[in-house]
Amino acid sequence: VIIFLKKNKSTSEDNFPDFMYCIGLADYFPDSLLVSLIQNAVDNINGSGVFILAHKNTKLFNFAISDWAADWKFIPRDIDDLSNLINTYTDMKDVKVEFLNPKDLPIFFIKFSKNKR
């Protein structure tokens, strides 16, 4: 993961994946690493590709249990927190960003898809 966070954009779109899905990392990464993960993932999907990021919904998820059971410290964020983080610290021009919030589930999703050129 750390290598991916530092990876520069591939020079050949043939190497770009069509789909990337991330669950579990966003909940524990500090803002600076999460921003790098998001930006590099979006930069490295192909022109019609999709990156989906999952995050626990702090309104419906009891993160105290996860903190007790795991060595990693859960970083509580809600949809507004992630939206502000993405809008402030990433370059999402030519990228459609959708927040998908299934009702009554302790997780929400952010779908990034490049606008076709």
Contacts in CASP RR format, 6 or more apart in sequence:
PFRMAT RR
TARGET T0000
AUTHOR 0000-0000-0000
METHOD contacts of the structure
MODEL  1
VIIFLKKNKSTSEDNFPDFMYCIGLADYFPDSLLVSLIQNAVDNINGSGV
FILAHKNTKLFNFAISDWAADWKFIPRDIDDLSNLINTYTDMKDVKVEFL
NPKDLPIFFIKFSKNKR
1 25 0 8 1.000
1 37 0 8 1.000
4 37 0 8 1.000
4 40 0 8 1.000
4 41 0 8 1.000
5 33 0 8 1.000
5 36 0 8 1.000
5 37 0 8 1.000
5 40 0 8 1.000
6 36 0 8 1.000
7 40 0 8 1.000
7 44 0 8 1.000
9 40 0 8 1.000
9 43 0 8 1.000
9 44 0 8 1.000
10 16 0 8 1.000
10 44 0 8 1.000
13 46 0 8 1.000
13 47 0 8 1.000
16 44 0 8 1.000
16 45 0 8 1.000
16 46 0 8 1.000
16 47 0 8 1.000
16 49 0 8 1.000
17 44 0 8 1.000
17 45 0 8 1.000
17 46 0 8 1.000
17 49 0 8 1.000
18 45 0 8 1.000
18 46 0 8 1.000
18 48 0 8 1.000
18 49 0 8 1.000
18 50 0 8 1.000
19 45 0 8 1.000
19 49 0 8 1.000
19 50 0 8 1.000
19 51 0 8 1.000
19 52 0 8 1.000
20 41 0 8 1.000
20 44 0 8 1.000
20 45 0 8 1.000
20 50 0 8 1.000
20 51 0 8 1.000
20 52 0 8 1.000
21 51 0 8 1.000
21 52 0 8 1.000
21 54 0 8 1.000
22 37 0 8 1.000
22 41 0 8 1.000
22 51 0 8 1.000
22 52 0 8 1.000
22 53 0 8 1.000
22 54 0 8 1.000
23 54 0 8 1.000
23 107 0 8 1.000
24 54 0 8 1.000
24 55 0 8 1.000
25 37 0 8 1.000
26 34 0 8 1.000
26 37 0 8 1.000
26 53 0 8 1.000
26 54 0 8 1.000
26 55 0 8 1.000
26 77 0 8 1.000
26 82 0 8 1.000
27 55 0 8 1.000
27 56 0 8 1.000
27 63 0 8 1.000
27 66 0 8 1.000
27 74 0 8 1.000
27 75 0 8 1.000
28 72 0 8 1.000
28 73 0 8 1.000
28 74 0 8 1.000
28 75 0 8 1.000
29 37 0 8 1.000
29 75 0 8 1.000
30 75 0 8 1.000
31 85 0 8 1.000
31 89 0 8 1.000
34 85 0 8 1.000
35 85 0 8 1.000
35 89 0 8 1.000
35 90 0 8 1.000
38 51 0 8 1.000
38 53 0 8 1.000
38 86 0 8 1.000
38 90 0 8 1.000
38 112 0 8 1.000
39 90 0 8 1.000
39 91 0 8 1.000
41 51 0 8 1.000
41 53 0 8 1.000
41 112 0 8 1.000
42 51 0 8 1.000
42 90 0 8 1.000
42 92 0 8 1.000
42 95 0 8 1.000
42 112 0 8 1.000
42 114 0 8 1.000
45 51 0 8 1.000
45 112 0 8 1.000
45 114 0 8 1.000
46 114 0 8 1.000
47 114 0 8 1.000
47 116 0 8 1.000
47 117 0 8 1.000
48 113 0 8 1.000
48 114 0 8 1.000
48 116 0 8 1.000
49 113 0 8 1.000
49 114 0 8 1.000
50 111 0 8 1.000
50 112 0 8 1.000
50 113 0 8 1.000
51 111 0 8 1.000
51 112 0 8 1.000
51 113 0 8 1.000
52 109 0 8 1.000
52 110 0 8 1.000
52 111 0 8 1.000
52 112 0 8 1.000
53 109 0 8 1.000
53 110 0 8 1.000
53 112 0 8 1.000
54 107 0 8 1.000
54 108 0 8 1.000
54 109 0 8 1.000
55 77 0 8 1.000
55 82 0 8 1.000
55 107 0 8 1.000
55 108 0 8 1.000
55 109 0 8 1.000
55 110 0 8 1.000
56 63 0 8 1.000
56 74 0 8 1.000
56 106 0 8 1.000
56 107 0 8 1.000
57 78 0 8 1.000
57 79 0 8 1.000
57 101 0 8 1.000
57 105 0 8 1.000
57 106 0 8 1.000
57 107 0 8 1.000
57 108 0 8 1.000
58 76 0 8 1.000
58 77 0 8 1.000
58 78 0 8 1.000
59 78 0 8 1.000
60 104 0 8 1.000
60 105 0 8 1.000
60 106 0 8 1.000
61 106 0 8 1.000
61 107 0 8 1.000
63 74 0 8 1.000
63 76 0 8 1.000
66 74 0 8 1.000
67 73 0 8 1.000
67 74 0 8 1.000
77 85 0 8 1.000
79 99 0 8 1.000
79 101 0 8 1.000
79 108 0 8 1.000
82 99 0 8 1.000
82 110 0 8 1.000
83 99 0 8 1.000
86 92 0 8 1.000
86 97 0 8 1.000
86 110 0 8 1.000
92 112 0 8 1.000
94 114 0 8 1.000
94 115 0 8 1.000
94 117 0 8 1.000
95 112 0 8 1.000
95 113 0 8 1.000
95 114 0 8 1.000
95 115 0 8 1.000
96 111 0 8 1.000
96 112 0 8 1.000
96 113 0 8 1.000
96 114 0 8 1.000
96 115 0 8 1.000
97 110 0 8 1.000
97 111 0 8 1.000
97 112 0 8 1.000
98 110 0 8 1.000
98 111 0 8 1.000
98 113 0 8 1.000
99 108 0 8 1.000
99 109 0 8 1.000
99 110 0 8 1.000
99 111 0 8 1.000
100 108 0 8 1.000
100 109 0 8 1.000
100 110 0 8 1.000
100 111 0 8 1.000
101 108 0 8 1.000
101 109 0 8 1.000
102 108 0 8 1.000
102 109 0 8 1.000
END
